[in-house]
Amino acid sequence: MYIYPFFRKKKQRVKMIEDIRKAISILQAGGVILYPTDTIWGLGCDATNEAAVKRLFEIKKRIDTKAVLVLLDNPGKLEQYIDTVPDIAWELIECTDKPLTIIYPEAKNLASNLLGEDRSIGIRITTEAFSKTLCKEFKRPIVSTSANISGEKSPQHFGEISREIIDSVDFVVNYRQNETTTANPSSIIRVKKGNVIEIIRA
């Protein structure tokens, strides 16, 4: 039976909304989720919850002195989590045509074990449907770090994620699991006071 594209898309959206509701419930309880982002699949948790961040690090077997990034759905929310957003950051966000992670100085209102030793934090404004809607509905930033054990190769799509990771999280999003397109990592730029920038990954 042929399913018209309109109904297929509607069915996919219903599934996405169901996944978002379940994911939010887990995040609110301090759990860790496995979810699709604007780059590769990621491990996520409430970026304001230190206990949740610690558990995420334990799943990755990663030392907690290495900072990870967080996702936001809207650049207008940056000032809630950065003391002073350098002017150049607004320009970079507006001009980018691909996923861009910006490392900002002097973060605030985030779990302390997420931050670099200098209180810096990497933040990406996601435009991908699932992660953007999840951030918007959760109303808090969400950690995003590659869904792999620390030191191992980052999975390019859901089919490459190890069973160990899948079995360790509290919820696995169903949306986009069947996609096999190779994902590209984001560009990474550090912004400093005085509108100084450092390109870490183009």
C-alpha positions as CSV (number, residue, x, y, z in Angstrom):
1,M,0.0,0.0,0.0
2,Y,1.4,3.4,-1.0
3,I,1.6,5.9,1.9
4,Y,1.4,9.5,0.7
5,P,4.3,11.7,1.8
6,F,2.0,14.0,3.8
7,F,0.8,11.1,6.0
8,R,4.3,9.7,6.3
9,K,5.6,13.0,7.6
10,K,2.6,13.4,9.9
11,K,3.2,10.0,11.4
12,Q,6.9,10.8,11.8
13,R,6.0,14.0,13.6
14,V,3.7,12.2,16.0
15,K,6.5,9.7,16.8
16,M,8.9,12.6,17.4
17,I,6.5,14.3,19.8
18,E,6.1,11.1,21.7
19,D,9.8,10.7,22.0
20,I,10.2,14.3,23.1
21,R,7.7,13.8,25.9
22,K,9.4,10.7,27.2
23,A,12.9,12.3,26.9
24,I,11.7,15.4,28.9
25,S,10.4,13.1,31.6
26,I,13.8,11.4,31.9
27,L,15.7,14.7,31.8
28,Q,13.6,16.2,34.6
29,A,14.3,13.1,36.7
30,G,18.1,13.5,36.3
31,G,18.4,10.7,33.7
32,V,20.6,10.4,30.6
33,I,19.2,10.0,27.1
34,L,20.6,8.9,23.7
35,Y,19.3,11.3,21.0
36,P,19.8,12.7,17.5
37,T,21.3,16.2,17.2
38,D,22.3,18.5,14.4
39,T,25.5,16.6,14.0
40,I,26.0,13.0,15.4
41,W,23.9,11.1,17.9
42,G,24.6,12.3,21.4
43,L,24.4,11.5,25.1
44,G,22.4,14.1,26.8
45,C,21.2,15.2,30.3
46,D,20.1,18.4,32.1
47,A,23.0,20.8,31.8
48,T,22.1,22.4,35.1
49,N,22.2,19.1,37.1
50,E,25.6,18.1,38.4
51,A,24.5,14.6,39.4
52,A,23.1,14.0,35.9
53,V,26.4,15.3,34.3
54,K,28.4,13.0,36.6
55,R,26.4,10.0,35.6
56,L,26.8,10.9,31.9
57,F,30.6,11.0,32.4
58,E,30.4,7.6,34.1
59,I,28.6,6.1,31.1
60,K,31.2,7.5,28.7
61,K,34.0,6.5,31.2
62,R,35.3,10.0,30.8
63,I,37.2,12.0,33.4
64,D,35.1,15.0,34.5
65,T,37.9,17.5,34.0
66,K,37.2,17.5,30.2
67,A,34.5,20.0,29.3
68,V,31.6,19.1,27.0
69,L,29.2,21.2,25.1
70,V,25.5,22.0,25.5
71,L,22.7,22.7,23.1
72,L,20.3,25.6,23.1
73,D,17.3,26.2,20.7
74,N,17.6,30.0,20.6
75,P,20.5,32.4,20.7
76,G,18.4,34.7,22.7
77,K,18.9,32.4,25.7
78,L,22.7,32.7,25.7
79,E,22.7,35.6,28.2
80,Q,21.1,33.3,30.8
81,Y,24.2,31.1,30.8
82,I,27.1,33.5,29.8
83,D,28.1,36.5,31.8
84,T,28.9,38.7,28.8
85,V,28.3,37.4,25.3
86,P,31.1,38.9,23.1
87,D,29.6,40.9,20.2
88,I,31.4,38.8,17.6
89,A,29.5,35.7,18.8
90,W,26.2,37.2,17.6
91,E,27.7,37.8,14.2
92,L,29.2,34.2,14.0
93,I,25.8,32.7,14.8
94,E,24.0,34.8,12.3
95,C,26.4,34.1,9.5
96,T,27.0,30.4,9.9
97,D,25.5,27.9,7.4
98,K,26.6,24.8,9.3
99,P,26.5,23.5,12.9
100,L,28.8,25.8,15.0
101,T,30.0,25.3,18.5
102,I,31.2,28.5,20.2
103,I,33.3,28.3,23.4
104,Y,32.4,31.2,25.6
105,P,34.1,32.6,28.7
106,E,32.6,33.0,32.1
107,A,29.6,30.6,32.1
108,K,26.9,30.8,34.7
109,N,23.8,28.8,35.8
110,L,25.2,25.5,34.5
111,A,26.5,22.4,36.3
112,S,30.0,23.2,37.5
113,N,31.4,19.9,36.3
114,L,30.5,20.9,32.7
115,L,32.8,23.8,32.7
116,G,36.5,24.2,31.7
117,E,39.0,25.2,34.4
118,D,38.5,28.8,33.2
119,R,34.7,28.6,33.5
120,S,34.3,28.4,29.7
121,I,31.6,26.4,28.0
122,G,30.9,25.3,24.5
123,I,27.4,26.1,23.3
124,R,25.7,25.3,20.0
125,I,22.4,26.6,18.7
126,T,20.8,23.6,17.1
127,T,18.4,23.9,14.2
128,E,17.7,20.2,13.8
129,A,14.1,19.4,14.4
130,F,14.3,16.9,17.3
131,S,17.0,18.5,19.4
132,K,15.7,22.0,18.8
133,T,12.2,21.1,19.9
134,L,13.5,19.1,22.8
135,C,15.6,22.1,24.1
136,K,12.6,24.4,23.6
137,E,10.2,22.2,25.5
138,F,12.6,21.3,28.2
139,K,13.4,25.0,28.8
140,R,16.9,24.3,29.8
141,P,20.2,23.6,28.0
142,I,20.9,20.0,27.3
143,V,24.3,18.4,27.3
144,S,25.4,16.9,23.9
145,T,28.5,14.7,23.8
146,S,29.2,11.9,21.3
147,A,27.5,8.6,22.0
148,N,30.7,6.5,22.6
149,I,33.0,5.3,25.3
150,S,35.7,8.0,25.8
151,G,38.7,7.3,23.4
152,E,36.7,5.2,21.0
153,K,35.5,6.3,17.5
154,S,32.4,8.5,17.5
155,P,29.5,6.8,15.8
156,Q,28.4,8.5,12.5
157,H,24.8,7.2,12.8
158,F,22.7,5.2,15.2
159,G,23.7,1.8,13.8
160,E,27.3,2.4,14.9
161,I,26.4,3.1,18.5
162,S,27.7,0.3,20.8
163,R,25.4,-1.9,22.8
164,E,27.2,-0.9,26.0
165,I,26.1,2.7,25.5
166,I,22.6,1.8,24.5
167,D,22.1,-0.4,27.5
168,S,23.6,2.3,29.9
169,V,21.2,5.2,29.2
170,D,17.7,5.7,30.6
171,F,16.0,6.4,27.3
172,V,16.8,5.8,23.7
173,V,15.0,8.1,21.2
174,N,13.4,6.2,18.3
175,Y,13.2,9.1,15.9
176,R,15.8,9.0,13.1
177,Q,17.3,5.6,14.1
178,N,17.0,4.3,10.6
179,E,19.1,7.1,9.0
180,T,22.5,6.0,7.8
181,T,23.8,9.3,6.4
182,T,27.3,10.1,7.6
183,A,27.2,13.1,9.9
184,N,29.8,15.9,10.0
185,P,31.1,17.4,13.2
186,S,30.5,21.0,14.0
187,S,32.9,23.8,13.5
188,I,34.4,25.0,16.8
189,I,35.4,28.6,17.5
190,R,36.5,30.1,20.9
191,V,35.5,33.7,21.5
192,K,37.4,35.8,24.0
193,K,36.9,39.2,25.6
194,G,37.7,42.0,23.1
195,N,36.1,40.0,20.3
196,V,39.2,37.9,19.8
197,I,38.4,34.5,18.1
198,E,40.4,31.3,17.9
199,I,39.4,28.7,15.3
200,I,39.7,25.3,16.8
201,R,38.0,23.2,14.1
202,A,36.9,24.8,10.8
